[in-house]
Structure formats: structure tokens, C-alpha cells
Amino acid sequence: MTPLPRTPLPQPPAPLTDRLLRSWLRCRRRAWLDRFGVPEERQWNAHRALALNDQLRSFQTLLPKRPGHGEAACAAGAPGVVGLRLRGTAPPALGVPLEAHPALLERIAGQSRWGAFAYRPVLARQGRRLTREARLVLGLWGRLLADHQQAPVPHGLVVAGEGRALQRERLALGGGLQHQLDDSLLRLAGDLDQSTPPPLVSDRKKCTLCSWRGLCDREAVGVGHLSEVSGIGGKRREMLLELGVTSLAALAAREPEQLAEELAVYGEQHREIAAELVAQARVQASGVPQRLGDEPVLPELETAPGVLLYDIESDPDARDDFLHGFLVLEREPGGGWNLDSARYQPLLALQEHGEPRLWQRLQRLLDRYPGWPVLHYGETEVIGLVRLAQRQGASEAEVQRLRGRMLDVHARLRRHWRLPVSSYGLKAVAAWLGFAWSQKGVDGARCLLWWRQWRQWHRAGGARGRASRHQLQRIFLYNRDDSLATGAVVRWLLAQP
């Protein structure tokens, strides 16, 4: 007897999760890719690891004892709980299940189904301000936790920092926040119902933090997305779209004078930038760099016996410039510059040694090469070094001499050249010149993660201690490569007629 074909049972709708909500609040396209994107297209980046590292340090200060895990810990009344999965239902208009995994629950006074206590969700804040993303995620945690523990959750706790500097902030989770949450969940579900991802965002500067960056970068290049034109952010792109300029090619085809008049309705500053935007688009469309004027770009190097290539690695949250790296590059007898002969000199700025000692070491190094220009890419290095000198009591004359030695390669490049690149950052410019970093996929965020791990484990024995020491060497290698990349830009500038 031939068996009858079986009708497949309908699959329950996939839940909307707190992670999907986070992604959607950052970028509608990102949430769609998180659910439907090809996993192999996803790139690991260090930003989430850094956020988890900050979260751990904050939570350890808030609750020094190890938290309990899951439902059993809640029933036992543990002071802190991790690993609890919460489920619920979205607004009636959706009928879609919700799911969340709160980072931490803190026991508070109250009455719940577990006894004479209750819990509230705890979120570790990133940055100096509480974002809309953090508020809505905390609101979702509070809503689902209230149903799960059968007790209201009127407030959540937001923490930031560690040790004595730990900041605590109570956030009310009711009222308008829940209305905003319902609206966001409805719109998130609508985007996930689409067969294709939402369009690329207008301002793609924050895409560097996203694991789908590579995929979106390729699409942006393929369609000539206006964000690929250096100098165009989200607001300026919206203005151009309203004027019918929809792509890099369309911008390159516009007459600068006409575009200036059209942009003037948005403000005089936009009129003034019109010619620059068209010129930049034309250079990117042609792939041919354009020289601006005929003055020498780096006249200071014509008679210099050598140069110092300088790059700082920083922990911005701690306001800590933890590594000052120098490449010592002497002029060759024939007058040229050979980057292969450069000597790397790293100076670690350990907080336990104090700033006075660091300043003395920097002074000794700089005094060893009198008259040598100090080349750096961007303003970070000159700002950091001058502020350090001022904090250590340097006279105004000393500060001026220091400023006189500092030479910003990025500023000189922008003044004298227009390049076919979407960004004039060091990574983009050096890559266009053919420079390759020794360690694939490494950036400042990963370097910072290595530094924090080294600080935590470098005194430990065994495999963990060895790994942290290896990470310090990788930090040095990355910093050295950044200086070499600056040198590659300098070498190209000097080679141009």
C-alpha cells in the first residue's frame, strides 16, 4: 500500500529577540542580514568583544560574587543571575513571540513568584550617554521579566565604569518607553517580512562597527552609493537625492556652478562645498589622482637628515595613550628614503609608572634626533603629545618647538592632492597605494582588545600569560605597520613630480 504524502506541519514564527532589536536600532539592514544573511559573509570584529569586556568589569564591581545561572538561581534568590531566557508575546497586532537574554538580573526588595524578593535587569552602558538602543532593550528585558517573575519591574539599572568610578543610573521602564518599544517591534517585524534587505543607510561612517561591513561595502561600490564619495555624509546625501543626484556617476556629471546654486537653498556652506564634491566624484569615477597646485608638499624633508614616523595607540574610554611608537628613518647617502632600514622604537605608557616618567622618555628620544621632523597621520599625535607636555609643565617656548617639529601628513595630502578614494583615512589611502598590513583584519579596536587582555593577564603564568605576551608583540607589530603606512604615503608624495 502506497503511503499518503504527509503535509508538513506549519512552522511557528521565529521570535523577535533582543539582539535583533539591537541590530535594527543601529541599522534596519543589519537586522535583516542577521536573520537571513549568509553566515560566511559575516566578519568578526573586536567591537562586540570590547563591549563585553567593559560589561564584565562593570558587573564585577556591582556584584563582586559570581552570579548564579538561570531559573534555579532565581528560585534560590541569588543576588545576581545570568543566563536566564525570557519569552513573551509581541503586541497583538503582531502575534509574534519575543525572546530575550538579559545580561544580568539584580535581586531587589519586592514580592515575586519565587518569594519575598524580585529582580530587575541591569545593562552596561557604552559611551558617555544612554542611547535609545539601550533604553529600548532594557525596556524589553523589563517587560518580559515582569511576566516571568509575576511581579512588576518599574525600573532597570544602567551601569558604566568599574571600581570606585562605577556609575549607576535608574531608568524608568514604563509609560512612553513601552509605547516606543511597541512601535519599534512592529517596524522591525515589518522589515523582517520583506524578501530583500532594506537599502543601505545614508551615512555609512558607523558601518566600520558592523560585522556585515564587507558585504555592504561591495554593494555600495557596485551601485555608486553617494556615501562612497569622500565628504558626503547622511545629511548631505539626502540633499543631493532631493536634487536628483542619486549616484557617484550622477554627481560627477553635474556642473559645479549649477549644483552650487541648487545647494544654496540648504545653506551657504553647502554652496561652497559643491565644486569640491563634484571634483572628488570625478576623480573617483576616473581613478586618476589630481594634483592641487604646484607647491612642494613636504619641503621640510629636503634637507632633513632623517625623520621620525610617529603613531599612538589609545584607549579612548580610559583616555589613555598607552603606546607611543616611533620609526627612526635616516636619509640614505644618496638622498633617498628606504623604509626597510627604519628602526622601530616603542614606548609603553604604563599607568603605574606615571606620566612624568613617560614624558622624560619621550624627551630623551626626541632630543636624540635634533632637527628631525616628526611625521604623523592625522591630528591625534600632535594633540596627545602637546597636552602631555603641558601637563608636565613644559614652557610655552618648549611647546612651540615641539609643535614646529610635528608634521601632519594627512593635512598635507588633503591640501595638495585629490585621490580616487572614498576616505582619506590612513587605511584607505595606504591600501590604494598598495601597502598591506602584516596582520590581516587587524584594526585599532582589536589592538585595544589585545591591550586590555595583556593588562589583565601579563603577570599570569601558564598559557594565559604566554598568550598575553604574544598579544603585546602583535600590538607592537600593528603600531609599526601604521607608521610604515604613513611612510608609504610620504614616499609616494615625494615621488610625484
Secondary structure, 3 states (H helix, E strand, C coil): CCCCCCCCCCCCCCCEEHHHHHHHHHCHHHHHHHHHCCHHHCCCCHHHHHHHHHHHHHHHHHCCCCCEEHHHHHHHCCCEEECCCEEEECCCCCCCEEEECCCEEEEECCCECCECCEEEEEEECCCCCCCHHHHHHHHHHHHHHHHHHCCCCCEEEEEECCHHHCEEEEEECCCHHHHHHHHHHHHHHHHHCCCCCCCCCCCCHHHHHCCCHHHHHHHHHHHCCHHHCCCCCHHHHHHHHHCCCCCHHHHHCCCHHHHHHHHHHHCHHHHHHHHHHHHHHHHHHHCCCEECCCCCCCHHHCCCCEEEEEEEEEECCCCEEEEEEEEEEECCCCCCCCHHHCEEEEEECCHHHCHHHHHHHHHHHHHCCCCCCEEECCCHHHHHHHHHHHHCCCCHHHHHHHHHHEEEHHHHHHHHEECCCCCCCHHHHHHHCCCCCCCCCCCHHHHHHHHHHHHHHCCCCHHHHHHHHHHHHHHHHHHHHHHHHHHHHHHHHHHCC
